[in-house]
Amino acid sequence: MMGLGYDIPALALRRRVSSAPAPFSPASLSPSMFFDPSQVAALYQDDGGTLAVTSDNEPVGLWQDLSPNGHDLSQAISAARPTYRTDGSFHWIESDGVDDGLMTAPVFDVKNPVTMVLGYQMLSTSGTARVNIAEISKTSTNGMSVGVRPNIDRLQFYSRMSQHGVSASNVASPTIWGQHEKHVVTLQAASGHVTVRLDGTPVIDTAQNLTQQSISAQPLRVGLGLVTASIPGAFRLFGLQVWASNAIQPTASQIDELETWLGAKMGVSL
């Protein structure tokens, strides 16, 4: 028989090792907590986590943290649970603007530094006070929050720690307002300073009064505002990541990655 010049085993298919990097995920930056409504398997209709969310417009009583830390958001009162919504392409959690909200266990200190990256769309169009989308708070005068003035969809940041004699910093974006569209927001608060970006553009860059004082572990609240001037308001939340004071804060280049990732999740080009 004529020799063919090759061995049969050499014809076996071999798996090619890809050199492409793994897709970016906020989890790679070790957030204190990480919430993504497109991960429907992390959503439950009840706060005990026994009835899964499977369809559009179902209530959310438990939103599991996708970080390894297990800082889940929950709501024990059935009438105050927000809803899971999807249009088939994008996913969000929607507050009715009356009493909906979620909160974690008391595990976060009101202390700097802190970073929050979130995607929102304000639905309420009335009210001149602040709808607090995400806040860490103990009382109305001991807390920090990122929120929106609904009538003009204007970003605001509030911090105060009366327990330590630290007076209020209530700063708002000076000129760029949201027009009730979908937006990616990044808050970074350090000792005596706060910056906020809207769709990658800095809109707040100023001093604040809250420095390093601590008041002990408190909940993170979504749509359940305690701090001064908070009002209920309807909004959509497309995602939320938080780096609390004991976490390694994201760098500027990592913030760019986080914003781009979240923007793609909600159809916002940055």
Secondary structure as the mmCIF struct_conf table of DSSP 4:
data_model
#
loop_
_struct_conf.conf_type_id
_struct_conf.id
_struct_conf.beg_label_comp_id
_struct_conf.beg_label_asym_id
_struct_conf.beg_label_seq_id
_struct_conf.end_label_comp_id
_struct_conf.end_label_asym_id
_struct_conf.end_label_seq_id
BEND BEND1 GLY A 5 TYR A 6
HELX_RH_3T_P HELX_RH_3T_P1 ILE A 8 LEU A 11
BEND BEND2 ALA A 12 ALA A 12
HELX_LH_PP_P HELX_LH_PP_P1 ARG A 15 SER A 18
BEND BEND3 ALA A 20 ALA A 20
HELX_LH_PP_P HELX_LH_PP_P2 PRO A 21 PHE A 24
HELX_RH_3T_P HELX_RH_3T_P2 PRO A 26 LEU A 29
BEND BEND4 SER A 32 SER A 32
STRN STRN1 MET A 33 PHE A 35
TURN_TY1_P TURN_TY1_P1 PRO A 37 SER A 38
HELX_RH_3T_P HELX_RH_3T_P3 VAL A 40 ALA A 42
STRN STRN2 LEU A 43 TYR A 44
BEND BEND5 GLN A 45 ASP A 46
TURN_TY1_P TURN_TY1_P2 ASP A 47 GLY A 48
BEND BEND6 GLY A 49 GLY A 49
BEND BEND7 LEU A 51 LEU A 51
STRN STRN3 ALA A 52 ALA A 52
BEND BEND8 SER A 55 SER A 55
TURN_TY1_P TURN_TY1_P3 ASP A 56 ASN A 57
STRN STRN4 GLU A 58 PRO A 59
BEND BEND9 GLY A 61 GLY A 61
STRN STRN5 LEU A 62 TRP A 63
BEND BEND10 LEU A 66 SER A 67
TURN_TY1_P TURN_TY1_P4 PRO A 68 ASN A 69
STRN STRN6 LEU A 73 SER A 74
BEND BEND11 ALA A 76 ALA A 76
HELX_RH_3T_P HELX_RH_3T_P4 SER A 78 ALA A 80
STRN STRN7 THR A 83 THR A 86
BEND BEND12 GLY A 88 SER A 89
STRN STRN8 HIS A 91 GLU A 94
BEND BEND13 GLY A 97 ASP A 99
STRN STRN9 LEU A 102 MET A 103
BEND BEND14 PRO A 106 PRO A 106
STRN STRN10 PHE A 108 ASP A 109
BEND BEND15 VAL A 110 VAL A 110
BEND BEND16 ASN A 112 ASN A 112
STRN STRN11 VAL A 114 MET A 122
BEND BEND17 THR A 128 ALA A 129
STRN STRN12 ARG A 130 ARG A 130
STRN STRN13 VAL A 131 THR A 139
TURN_TY1_P TURN_TY1_P5 SER A 140 THR A 141
STRN STRN14 ASN A 142 ARG A 149
TURN_TY1_P TURN_TY1_P6 PRO A 150 ASP A 153
STRN STRN15 ARG A 154 MET A 161
HELX_RH_3T_P HELX_RH_3T_P5 SER A 162 HIS A 164
TURN_TY1_P TURN_TY1_P7 GLY A 165 GLY A 165
STRN STRN16 VAL A 166 ALA A 172
BEND BEND18 PRO A 174 THR A 175
TURN_TY1_P TURN_TY1_P8 GLN A 179 HIS A 180
STRN STRN17 HIS A 183 ALA A 190
TURN_TY1_P TURN_TY1_P9 SER A 191 GLY A 192
STRN STRN18 HIS A 193 LEU A 198
TURN_TY1_P TURN_TY1_P10 ASP A 199 GLY A 200
STRN STRN19 THR A 201 ALA A 207
BEND BEND19 ASN A 209 ASN A 209
BEND BEND20 GLN A 212 GLN A 212
STRN STRN20 ALA A 217 GLN A 218
STRN STRN21 LEU A 220 VAL A 222
BEND BEND21 GLY A 223 GLY A 223
BEND BEND22 VAL A 227 VAL A 227
TURN_TY1_P TURN_TY1_P11 THR A 228 ALA A 229
STRN STRN22 SER A 230 SER A 230
STRN STRN23 PHE A 235 TRP A 243
TURN_TY1_P TURN_TY1_P12 SER A 245 ASN A 246
BEND BEND23 ALA A 247 ALA A 247
HELX_LH_PP_P HELX_LH_PP_P3 ILE A 248 THR A 251
HELX_RH_AL_P HELX_RH_AL_P1 ALA A 252 MET A 266
TURN_TY1_P TURN_TY1_P13 GLY A 267 GLY A 267
#
